Amino acid sequence: MYPAMTGSARADRAPAVLASRRFAPEVIDRLRRSFALTLHDADEVMPRARLLHDVRGMRGAMVTPGDRVDTEFLDAAGGRLEVVATLSVGLDHIDVDAARARGVRVAYTPDVLTRATAELAVTMMLALLRRVVEGDRLIRAGTGWTLSPGFMLGRSPAGLRFGCLGHGRIGREASRLAGLLGMQTVYAGRIMRGDPQEVSFDELIATSDVISIHAPLTPETHHLIDARVLARMKPDAVVVNTSRGPVIDEAALACALRDGVIGGAALDVFEREPSVDPQLLGLENVVLVPHLGSATHETRRAMGMLCVDALESVLLGTGNAKNFVVGSGPQNLTTHP
């Protein structure tokens, strides 16, 4: 048996809710005020066995992409579970169909992380084009250097083609920010809309100087960027990924970068997080970031509050939360990022 976790002092009549991570303090305070809270008070992912143990009998759960909400999870929770709220816009860690079959509502956190994630995509792009991280490594290694006309030359974004792969909220905002830098922006999405900036996947891959990935992870997008696609890119093209790691075949990307097939890559997400393909670690033409897309104080707090909105809406009948993908106003799961 597991020892009791950090809990709420509320009376038994308050709905029982599990929070699988140490969320923002304001979010935890609100959860404690509203629910009989069981909290995994740690930054690390909740151990699977403990997650399955502590979700038993809960009426609600607040989770993160590190927690798989699948048939095993739902069976462990039992018939009292009414709602799961995830601190994410991606839903690849949740078996939406299994939740729907059990009548469990699923809420996510769209919109509030759009700007932060788009900002990071553009930040990583600039760091790569201007060789900022490479220069930082050079100085920290104590390598001698002299300012000269040809020293560590990068590329200005102005005039380059920014190809947005996936054109949901985050992709549109990243394209807008790229446009402010003087870039020509085009996009390829799942549904053809007839927009002037819309191009085919093949054209985007072959003609873009920067390919910024903003597609959800689905069976269709798993390894969407593989060795064959990489070979069709421009030799100096760079790839930026702030969506989900498995959209890129990481081993194929490492080979393409090592062999000069493309010019560089900036990755915020990885195929087997937190592990990174060792081949990437020794390459200079790579920027590696530990999944910081939504990592601002303001954004994470807002995401947490959206989750609590959904929990309170279902379990207390207060408010009118609209951020459900199952149970109230279903969204199009293939286009939300």
Residue, then its C-alpha position, 0 to 999 in steps of 0.5 A: m500500500y502507498p502512504a497517504m499523499t498531500g490532501s485537503a482538509r475539506a469535508d468528505r462531501a467535497p468531490a475527490v480530485l487527484a492532481s498528478r503534479r505540482f502545479a502553480p501555487e494559485v492553481i493548487d490553492r484553488l483546487r484545495r478550496s473546491f475539492a477534496l484534493t489528493l496531490h502529487d506534490a512534486d515536479e517529477v512525473m507521478p509514478r505509474a503504479r502510484l497514479l493508478h493507485d491514487v486515482r481509484g474512486m476519484r471523481g476528477a483528475m488533473v494531469t499532464p502529458g506525462d500521464r497516460v490516460d488510457t483504458e488501464f487508467l480509466d479502469a483503475a479510476g472506476g465508475r465515479l470518474e467524471v472528468v479529466a483535465t490535462l495541462s496541455v493542448g496536445l491529447d496524444h497521451i489521452d485515449v479520447d475514445a475510451a473516455r468518451a465510451r465511459g462518459v468521462r469528460v476531457a478538458y484541455t487548455p487551448d488558446v492560453l499557450t498559443r503566444a508563448t509556444a509561438e514565441l519559443a518557435v521563433t526564438m529557437m529559429l533565430a538562435l539557430l539562424r544567428r548561431v547564438v547557442e553555438g556561440d555560447r558553447l564556444i565561449r563556455a568551452g574556453t575556445g579562443w576567438t577573434l572578431s573578424p569579417g568571416f567569424m561565425l556568420g549566420r543568416s538574417p530571417a528577412g527574406l527567407r521563406f517560413g513554412c508552417l507545417g500545420h496551421g492551427r492557433i500556434g502555427r498561425e501565431a508563429s507565422r504572424l511573428a515570422g512575418l514581422l521579421g520580414m519573412q515570406t510565410v506559407y503553410a500546409g495544413r490537413i484541410m485545403r482552404g484556398d488561401p493565397q499563403e497555402v501550399s502543398f506539403d511537397e512544395l512547403i518541404a522543397t521550397s522553405d528555408v525554415i520549416s516550423i512544425h505545428a501539427p498534432l501527433t496522430p497516427e498519420t503524423h507519426h514520423l511525418i518528417d522522415a529520411r525521405v522528406l528530409a532529403r527533399m529539403k533545401p540543403d541549408a533549410v532548418v527545421v523547428n519543432t515545438s509540437r510533438g517529438p515523434v512527428i520527426d524521425e529523430a535518428a533520421l534527423a540526426c543523420a541528415l544533420r551530420d551528413g549536411v542534408i539540411g542546415g540545422a534543427a531546433l527541437d523543443v520536443f523529442e521522440r522519447e522524452p526526456s531522452v534525446d538521440p545521442q547523435l544529436l548531442g554532439l552536433e553544432n547545428v542543433v538547438l535543443v530545449p527541454h520542452l519549454g513551449s508553454a513555460t512562462h509563469e503567466t501561461r502555466r498559471a492560465m493553463g492550470m486555471l482552465c483545468v480548474d474551470a473544467l473540474e468545477s464546471v463538471l463536479l460543482g456545476t459552477g461556471n460554464a467552461k468551454n475547453f472540453v474535447v469530450g463531453s461538451g462542445p467537441q473540438n476537431l482533434t486534428t487541428h487544435p494545435 
